[in-house]
Amino acid sequence: MAGRGKRIFDPLYESIQDAVEDVFKMIKAELLAGPFGFFGHSMGCIIAFELAHKLRKIGGPQPSFVFFSGRGAPQVVRPDEKEKYYLLPDDEFRNRVLELGGTPKEFFEHEELMAVFLPMLKRDFQISETYESSRQVDPFNYPIHVMIGKDEDINAEQMHGWKDHSSQGCTIHYLAGGHFFINEQPESVVEIINNTVKPHRHEPKPVHF
């Protein structure tokens, strides 16, 4: 994605929609190769959600399933929705990010790394925290799966709100850990994904797009 790896000098996204359009361009050709699904965690959860809606809107091939991970349903107002990390001074922002976990403290101890990655990290928080859902629910016609850390700061309404987003069923998976359970329980995450993918491996390929 922009600002990462070999694209480190590419302009950072101004909005979630910018990220969605960029990801779509990158994977468009692959969507024709056969059955596929999306997995998105945290900010990636929003990108996966909006990308799935975009594909349906333009009449593109549909995923067999989507995993929404580490974030509550978009139509449910979050208790912390007015809290904006990206507006905090750098020192306070760093401390709050460390509290969330997932980012080694050593990352913030090197000025060279800070100069490169802090703006990118703040922009990620900005586009995530300024994302506005329509709050209207338009269910997908394929199953969705939700992964949530048992210790994550997401309430029952936010979690179960995902059930409204599929007419084919929503399975909620609770895993040990907080927001970054994907780092703490990688084997469990992979097992859930594999068990979901297996029945879809031999679905017919899409024929047009």
RONULUM-928577 format. One line per field, with one value per residue (C-alpha): y, z, x. Coordinates in nm, 3 decimals. Each point is the difference from the previous one (the first is absolute). Layout:
REM RONULUM-928577
y Y,...
z Z,...
x X,...
REM end
This chain:
REM RONULUM-928577
y 0.000,0.360,0.100,-0.357,-0.206,0.084,0.262,0.187,0.324,-0.018,0.262,-0.120,-0.051,0.291,-0.221,-0.358,0.034,0.082,-0.321,-0.201,0.127,-0.071,-0.355,-0.062,0.099,-0.231,-0.310,0.053,-0.249,-0.261,0.011,-0.176,-0.293,-0.192,-0.008,0.255,0.152,0.306,0.030,0.341,0.085,0.336,0.265,-0.285,-0.111,0.324,-0.032,-0.356,0.110,0.292,-0.205,-0.271,0.265,0.150,-0.336,-0.051,0.355,-0.037,-0.353,-0.162,-0.355,-0.057,-0.148,-0.339,0.140,0.296,0.017,0.318,0.008,0.227,0.253,0.034,0.025,0.338,0.090,-0.016,0.317,-0.076,0.137,0.146,0.142,0.360,-0.084,0.086,-0.142,0.160,0.350,-0.071,0.145,-0.248,-0.099,-0.063,-0.179,-0.228,-0.087,-0.079,-0.221,-0.187,-0.057,-0.160,-0.251,-0.141,0.256,-0.080,0.278,-0.018,0.142,0.333,0.009,0.065,0.348,-0.123,-0.247,0.253,0.254,-0.250,-0.199,0.234,0.207,-0.322,-0.134,0.325,0.005,-0.354,0.114,0.311,-0.175,-0.266,0.248,0.232,-0.283,0.052,-0.289,0.072,-0.195,-0.166,-0.378,-0.171,-0.371,-0.203,-0.322,-0.209,-0.100,0.225,-0.081,0.228,-0.040,0.178,-0.011,-0.097,0.290,0.252,0.321,-0.088,-0.038,-0.262,0.237,0.076,-0.368,-0.133,0.292,-0.186,-0.258,0.253,0.014,-0.343,-0.180,-0.326,-0.003,0.160,-0.199,0.180,-0.147,0.102,-0.036,0.050,0.339,0.364,0.202,-0.167,-0.358,-0.068,0.028,-0.190,-0.283,-0.037,-0.378,0.040,0.272,-0.212,-0.306,0.192,0.138,-0.340,-0.170,0.269,-0.008,-0.378,-0.034,0.279,-0.120,-0.161,0.262,0.097,0.291,0.329,0.049,0.375,0.325
z 0.000,-0.045,0.239,0.060,-0.137,-0.357,-0.002,0.297,-0.197,-0.139,0.141,0.304,-0.026,0.076,0.083,0.030,-0.345,-0.142,0.154,-0.135,-0.355,0.021,0.131,-0.268,-0.275,0.143,0.022,-0.287,-0.231,0.277,0.059,-0.334,0.095,0.203,0.337,0.248,0.338,0.195,0.344,0.159,0.352,0.172,-0.272,-0.249,0.120,-0.128,-0.328,-0.048,0.086,-0.246,-0.269,0.025,-0.044,-0.297,-0.178,0.040,-0.117,-0.324,-0.071,0.060,0.119,0.359,0.275,0.137,0.351,0.187,0.336,0.200,0.281,0.294,-0.053,0.082,-0.253,-0.180,0.059,0.378,0.159,0.190,0.355,-0.096,-0.334,0.106,0.120,-0.271,0.055,-0.315,0.146,0.304,0.033,-0.114,0.352,0.121,-0.323,0.046,0.355,-0.102,-0.286,0.237,0.233,-0.286,-0.053,-0.332,-0.044,0.165,0.227,-0.176,-0.306,0.179,0.129,-0.337,-0.144,-0.353,0.020,0.168,-0.277,-0.264,0.164,0.248,-0.274,-0.164,0.331,0.079,-0.346,0.052,0.318,-0.173,-0.290,0.236,0.259,-0.258,-0.192,-0.009,-0.067,-0.148,0.299,-0.249,-0.017,-0.341,0.066,-0.213,-0.156,0.123,0.351,0.207,0.291,0.283,0.213,0.333,0.284,0.328,0.175,-0.275,0.080,-0.217,0.152,-0.077,-0.215,-0.221,-0.039,-0.066,-0.231,-0.265,-0.020,-0.186,-0.284,-0.151,-0.116,0.000,0.358,0.221,0.220,0.285,0.113,0.341,0.044,0.304,0.016,-0.069,-0.320,-0.134,0.061,-0.360,0.124,0.321,-0.152,-0.362,-0.009,0.111,-0.259,-0.280,0.110,-0.013,-0.344,-0.136,0.129,-0.173,-0.328,-0.059,-0.108,-0.256,-0.179,-0.291,-0.072,-0.371,-0.120,-0.080,-0.375,-0.038,0.175
x 0.000,0.108,0.278,0.113,0.287,0.095,-0.279,0.141,0.022,-0.355,-0.238,-0.193,-0.375,-0.227,-0.299,-0.116,-0.151,0.345,0.131,-0.294,0.055,0.372,-0.050,-0.262,0.243,0.265,-0.222,-0.245,0.170,0.026,-0.374,-0.044,0.223,-0.257,-0.175,0.131,-0.071,0.109,0.156,0.035,0.117,-0.058,0.036,0.021,-0.342,-0.150,0.187,-0.128,-0.354,0.000,0.176,-0.266,-0.270,0.186,0.016,-0.371,-0.075,0.201,-0.125,0.335,0.070,-0.106,0.215,-0.095,0.033,0.150,0.173,-0.050,0.253,0.075,-0.276,-0.369,-0.280,0.013,-0.365,0.045,0.138,0.319,0.037,0.340,-0.113,0.072,0.350,0.253,0.347,0.136,-0.052,0.218,0.352,0.264,0.111,-0.353,-0.090,0.301,-0.106,-0.357,0.118,0.229,-0.295,-0.192,0.278,0.115,0.279,0.337,0.121,0.338,-0.172,-0.038,0.357,0.164,-0.037,0.064,-0.287,-0.224,0.059,-0.108,-0.275,-0.168,-0.169,-0.123,-0.130,-0.178,-0.156,-0.129,-0.170,-0.131,-0.171,-0.135,-0.128,-0.155,-0.168,-0.374,-0.232,-0.340,-0.142,-0.232,0.019,-0.008,0.069,0.239,-0.131,0.295,0.109,0.219,0.227,0.103,0.312,0.014,0.254,-0.165,0.176,-0.068,-0.185,-0.301,-0.344,-0.266,-0.207,0.300,0.086,-0.348,-0.075,0.198,-0.279,-0.212,0.253,-0.063,-0.310,0.200,0.118,0.262,0.237,0.174,0.332,0.136,0.375,0.220,0.168,-0.070,-0.007,0.313,-0.115,0.108,0.361,-0.067,-0.207,0.121,-0.056,-0.362,-0.062,0.148,-0.199,-0.328,0.083,0.105,-0.314,-0.207,0.193,-0.003,-0.366,0.046,0.312,-0.183,-0.263,-0.026,0.211,-0.170,-0.029,-0.020,0.079
REM end
